[in-house]
């Protein structure tokens, strides 16, 4: 059975040391166990790929990136989550 992702979001702010701060939030409907989840943060012609640990119903991860983030995809290959 696949997990259900309820929401994914990225918020972006200029970082004090240059670049952009990206706050990535993932909210899932159920489950209180840790999952490694692949994410991709997209900007204008650039992207950042990484695996994060989603261990709570709501997980927030903060990045400093050299580009302005526009959107995030969590589990783009649909290996763990299915979209609600």
Rosetta constraint file for C-alpha pairs under 8 A:
AtomPair CA 2 CA 80 HARMONIC 5.68 0.50
AtomPair CA 2 CA 81 HARMONIC 5.62 0.50
AtomPair CA 2 CA 82 HARMONIC 6.42 0.50
AtomPair CA 3 CA 28 HARMONIC 7.57 0.50
AtomPair CA 3 CA 29 HARMONIC 7.78 0.50
AtomPair CA 3 CA 30 HARMONIC 7.38 0.50
AtomPair CA 3 CA 31 HARMONIC 7.88 0.50
AtomPair CA 3 CA 80 HARMONIC 6.17 0.50
AtomPair CA 3 CA 81 HARMONIC 4.78 0.50
AtomPair CA 3 CA 82 HARMONIC 6.37 0.50
AtomPair CA 4 CA 28 HARMONIC 6.05 0.50
AtomPair CA 4 CA 29 HARMONIC 5.93 0.50
AtomPair CA 4 CA 30 HARMONIC 7.40 0.50
AtomPair CA 4 CA 81 HARMONIC 5.36 0.50
AtomPair CA 4 CA 82 HARMONIC 5.26 0.50
AtomPair CA 4 CA 83 HARMONIC 6.25 0.50
AtomPair CA 4 CA 84 HARMONIC 6.32 0.50
AtomPair CA 5 CA 26 HARMONIC 7.58 0.50
AtomPair CA 5 CA 27 HARMONIC 6.30 0.50
AtomPair CA 5 CA 28 HARMONIC 4.46 0.50
AtomPair CA 5 CA 29 HARMONIC 6.28 0.50
AtomPair CA 5 CA 81 HARMONIC 5.83 0.50
AtomPair CA 5 CA 82 HARMONIC 6.35 0.50
AtomPair CA 5 CA 83 HARMONIC 5.79 0.50
AtomPair CA 5 CA 84 HARMONIC 6.31 0.50
AtomPair CA 6 CA 26 HARMONIC 7.85 0.50
AtomPair CA 6 CA 27 HARMONIC 5.52 0.50
AtomPair CA 6 CA 28 HARMONIC 4.92 0.50
AtomPair CA 6 CA 29 HARMONIC 5.77 0.50
AtomPair CA 6 CA 83 HARMONIC 7.35 0.50
AtomPair CA 6 CA 84 HARMONIC 6.03 0.50
AtomPair CA 7 CA 25 HARMONIC 7.85 0.50
AtomPair CA 7 CA 26 HARMONIC 5.92 0.50
AtomPair CA 7 CA 27 HARMONIC 5.11 0.50
AtomPair CA 7 CA 28 HARMONIC 6.82 0.50
AtomPair CA 8 CA 24 HARMONIC 7.44 0.50
AtomPair CA 8 CA 25 HARMONIC 5.62 0.50
AtomPair CA 8 CA 26 HARMONIC 4.64 0.50
AtomPair CA 8 CA 27 HARMONIC 6.42 0.50
AtomPair CA 8 CA 72 HARMONIC 7.22 0.50
AtomPair CA 8 CA 73 HARMONIC 7.54 0.50
AtomPair CA 8 CA 74 HARMONIC 7.08 0.50
AtomPair CA 9 CA 24 HARMONIC 5.82 0.50
AtomPair CA 9 CA 25 HARMONIC 5.25 0.50
AtomPair CA 9 CA 26 HARMONIC 6.77 0.50
AtomPair CA 9 CA 71 HARMONIC 7.24 0.50
AtomPair CA 9 CA 72 HARMONIC 6.47 0.50
AtomPair CA 10 CA 22 HARMONIC 6.34 0.50
AtomPair CA 10 CA 23 HARMONIC 5.49 0.50
AtomPair CA 10 CA 24 HARMONIC 4.52 0.50
AtomPair CA 10 CA 25 HARMONIC 6.37 0.50
AtomPair CA 10 CA 69 HARMONIC 7.41 0.50
AtomPair CA 10 CA 70 HARMONIC 7.44 0.50
AtomPair CA 10 CA 71 HARMONIC 6.06 0.50
AtomPair CA 10 CA 72 HARMONIC 6.05 0.50
AtomPair CA 11 CA 22 HARMONIC 5.66 0.50
AtomPair CA 11 CA 23 HARMONIC 5.16 0.50
AtomPair CA 11 CA 24 HARMONIC 6.69 0.50
AtomPair CA 11 CA 69 HARMONIC 7.81 0.50
AtomPair CA 12 CA 20 HARMONIC 6.44 0.50
AtomPair CA 12 CA 21 HARMONIC 5.58 0.50
AtomPair CA 12 CA 22 HARMONIC 4.63 0.50
AtomPair CA 12 CA 23 HARMONIC 6.46 0.50
AtomPair CA 12 CA 68 HARMONIC 6.88 0.50
AtomPair CA 12 CA 69 HARMONIC 6.27 0.50
AtomPair CA 12 CA 70 HARMONIC 7.95 0.50
AtomPair CA 13 CA 20 HARMONIC 5.55 0.50
AtomPair CA 13 CA 21 HARMONIC 5.13 0.50
AtomPair CA 13 CA 22 HARMONIC 6.69 0.50
AtomPair CA 14 CA 18 HARMONIC 7.04 0.50
AtomPair CA 14 CA 19 HARMONIC 6.20 0.50
AtomPair CA 14 CA 20 HARMONIC 4.42 0.50
AtomPair CA 14 CA 21 HARMONIC 5.96 0.50
AtomPair CA 15 CA 19 HARMONIC 5.49 0.50
AtomPair CA 15 CA 20 HARMONIC 4.71 0.50
AtomPair CA 15 CA 21 HARMONIC 5.21 0.50
AtomPair CA 15 CA 64 HARMONIC 7.05 0.50
AtomPair CA 18 CA 66 HARMONIC 7.57 0.50
AtomPair CA 19 CA 64 HARMONIC 6.58 0.50
AtomPair CA 19 CA 65 HARMONIC 5.56 0.50
AtomPair CA 19 CA 66 HARMONIC 4.44 0.50
AtomPair CA 19 CA 67 HARMONIC 6.08 0.50
AtomPair CA 19 CA 68 HARMONIC 7.46 0.50
AtomPair CA 20 CA 64 HARMONIC 5.52 0.50
AtomPair CA 20 CA 65 HARMONIC 5.21 0.50
AtomPair CA 20 CA 66 HARMONIC 6.24 0.50
AtomPair CA 20 CA 67 HARMONIC 6.24 0.50
AtomPair CA 20 CA 68 HARMONIC 5.79 0.50
AtomPair CA 20 CA 69 HARMONIC 7.66 0.50
AtomPair CA 21 CA 62 HARMONIC 6.94 0.50
AtomPair CA 21 CA 63 HARMONIC 5.66 0.50
AtomPair CA 21 CA 64 HARMONIC 4.52 0.50
AtomPair CA 21 CA 65 HARMONIC 6.32 0.50
AtomPair CA 22 CA 62 HARMONIC 5.66 0.50
AtomPair CA 22 CA 63 HARMONIC 5.08 0.50
AtomPair CA 22 CA 64 HARMONIC 6.21 0.50
AtomPair CA 22 CA 65 HARMONIC 7.08 0.50
AtomPair CA 22 CA 69 HARMONIC 6.69 0.50
AtomPair CA 23 CA 60 HARMONIC 6.62 0.50
AtomPair CA 23 CA 61 HARMONIC 5.85 0.50
AtomPair CA 23 CA 62 HARMONIC 4.57 0.50
AtomPair CA 23 CA 63 HARMONIC 6.54 0.50
AtomPair CA 24 CA 60 HARMONIC 5.49 0.50
AtomPair CA 24 CA 61 HARMONIC 5.18 0.50
AtomPair CA 24 CA 62 HARMONIC 6.24 0.50
AtomPair CA 24 CA 63 HARMONIC 7.99 0.50
AtomPair CA 24 CA 72 HARMONIC 7.52 0.50
AtomPair CA 25 CA 58 HARMONIC 7.08 0.50
AtomPair CA 25 CA 59 HARMONIC 5.69 0.50
AtomPair CA 25 CA 60 HARMONIC 4.41 0.50
AtomPair CA 25 CA 61 HARMONIC 6.58 0.50
AtomPair CA 26 CA 54 HARMONIC 7.75 0.50
AtomPair CA 26 CA 58 HARMONIC 5.78 0.50
AtomPair CA 26 CA 59 HARMONIC 5.28 0.50
AtomPair CA 26 CA 60 HARMONIC 6.49 0.50
AtomPair CA 26 CA 74 HARMONIC 7.88 0.50
AtomPair CA 27 CA 57 HARMONIC 5.64 0.50
AtomPair CA 27 CA 58 HARMONIC 4.39 0.50
AtomPair CA 27 CA 59 HARMONIC 6.44 0.50
AtomPair CA 28 CA 57 HARMONIC 5.27 0.50
AtomPair CA 28 CA 58 HARMONIC 6.57 0.50
AtomPair CA 29 CA 57 HARMONIC 6.77 0.50
AtomPair CA 30 CA 57 HARMONIC 6.62 0.50
AtomPair CA 31 CA 56 HARMONIC 7.88 0.50
AtomPair CA 31 CA 57 HARMONIC 6.92 0.50
AtomPair CA 32 CA 55 HARMONIC 6.63 0.50
AtomPair CA 32 CA 56 HARMONIC 5.84 0.50
AtomPair CA 32 CA 57 HARMONIC 6.56 0.50
AtomPair CA 33 CA 55 HARMONIC 5.47 0.50
AtomPair CA 33 CA 56 HARMONIC 6.99 0.50
AtomPair CA 34 CA 53 HARMONIC 6.41 0.50
AtomPair CA 34 CA 54 HARMONIC 5.51 0.50
AtomPair CA 34 CA 55 HARMONIC 3.89 0.50
AtomPair CA 34 CA 56 HARMONIC 7.19 0.50
AtomPair CA 35 CA 53 HARMONIC 5.65 0.50
AtomPair CA 35 CA 54 HARMONIC 5.14 0.50
AtomPair CA 35 CA 55 HARMONIC 6.18 0.50
AtomPair CA 36 CA 51 HARMONIC 6.21 0.50
AtomPair CA 36 CA 52 HARMONIC 5.59 0.50
AtomPair CA 36 CA 53 HARMONIC 4.58 0.50
AtomPair CA 36 CA 54 HARMONIC 6.20 0.50
AtomPair CA 37 CA 51 HARMONIC 5.29 0.50
AtomPair CA 37 CA 52 HARMONIC 5.30 0.50
AtomPair CA 37 CA 53 HARMONIC 6.19 0.50
AtomPair CA 37 CA 54 HARMONIC 6.67 0.50
AtomPair CA 37 CA 74 HARMONIC 7.05 0.50
AtomPair CA 37 CA 75 HARMONIC 6.07 0.50
AtomPair CA 37 CA 80 HARMONIC 7.52 0.50
AtomPair CA 38 CA 49 HARMONIC 7.41 0.50
AtomPair CA 38 CA 50 HARMONIC 5.80 0.50
AtomPair CA 38 CA 51 HARMONIC 4.22 0.50
AtomPair CA 38 CA 52 HARMONIC 6.33 0.50
AtomPair CA 38 CA 74 HARMONIC 6.20 0.50
AtomPair CA 38 CA 75 HARMONIC 5.09 0.50
AtomPair CA 38 CA 76 HARMONIC 7.50 0.50
AtomPair CA 39 CA 49 HARMONIC 5.85 0.50
AtomPair CA 39 CA 50 HARMONIC 5.53 0.50
AtomPair CA 39 CA 51 HARMONIC 5.99 0.50
AtomPair CA 39 CA 52 HARMONIC 7.18 0.50
AtomPair CA 39 CA 72 HARMONIC 7.01 0.50
AtomPair CA 39 CA 73 HARMONIC 5.63 0.50
AtomPair CA 39 CA 74 HARMONIC 4.52 0.50
AtomPair CA 39 CA 75 HARMONIC 5.76 0.50
AtomPair CA 39 CA 76 HARMONIC 7.13 0.50
AtomPair CA 40 CA 47 HARMONIC 6.65 0.50
AtomPair CA 40 CA 48 HARMONIC 5.65 0.50
AtomPair CA 40 CA 49 HARMONIC 4.54 0.50
AtomPair CA 40 CA 50 HARMONIC 6.62 0.50
AtomPair CA 40 CA 72 HARMONIC 5.67 0.50
AtomPair CA 40 CA 73 HARMONIC 5.22 0.50
AtomPair CA 40 CA 74 HARMONIC 6.64 0.50
AtomPair CA 40 CA 76 HARMONIC 7.65 0.50
AtomPair CA 41 CA 47 HARMONIC 5.43 0.50
AtomPair CA 41 CA 48 HARMONIC 5.11 0.50
AtomPair CA 41 CA 49 HARMONIC 6.52 0.50
AtomPair CA 41 CA 69 HARMONIC 6.37 0.50
AtomPair CA 41 CA 70 HARMONIC 7.52 0.50
AtomPair CA 41 CA 71 HARMONIC 5.95 0.50
AtomPair CA 41 CA 72 HARMONIC 4.42 0.50
AtomPair CA 41 CA 73 HARMONIC 6.52 0.50
AtomPair CA 42 CA 46 HARMONIC 5.99 0.50
AtomPair CA 42 CA 47 HARMONIC 4.40 0.50
AtomPair CA 42 CA 48 HARMONIC 6.66 0.50
AtomPair CA 42 CA 69 HARMONIC 5.62 0.50
AtomPair CA 42 CA 70 HARMONIC 5.76 0.50
AtomPair CA 42 CA 71 HARMONIC 5.41 0.50
AtomPair CA 42 CA 72 HARMONIC 6.12 0.50
AtomPair CA 43 CA 47 HARMONIC 5.86 0.50
AtomPair CA 43 CA 67 HARMONIC 6.23 0.50
AtomPair CA 43 CA 68 HARMONIC 5.57 0.50
AtomPair CA 43 CA 69 HARMONIC 4.44 0.50
AtomPair CA 43 CA 70 HARMONIC 5.00 0.50
AtomPair CA 43 CA 71 HARMONIC 7.07 0.50
AtomPair CA 44 CA 67 HARMONIC 7.61 0.50
AtomPair CA 44 CA 68 HARMONIC 7.33 0.50
AtomPair CA 44 CA 69 HARMONIC 7.70 0.50
AtomPair CA 44 CA 70 HARMONIC 7.42 0.50
AtomPair CA 46 CA 67 HARMONIC 7.14 0.50
AtomPair CA 52 CA 61 HARMONIC 7.97 0.50
AtomPair CA 54 CA 58 HARMONIC 7.93 0.50
AtomPair CA 54 CA 59 HARMONIC 5.93 0.50
AtomPair CA 55 CA 59 HARMONIC 7.01 0.50
AtomPair CA 65 CA 69 HARMONIC 7.90 0.50
AtomPair CA 75 CA 79 HARMONIC 6.53 0.50
AtomPair CA 75 CA 80 HARMONIC 6.69 0.50
AtomPair CA 75 CA 81 HARMONIC 6.54 0.50
AtomPair CA 78 CA 82 HARMONIC 6.07 0.50
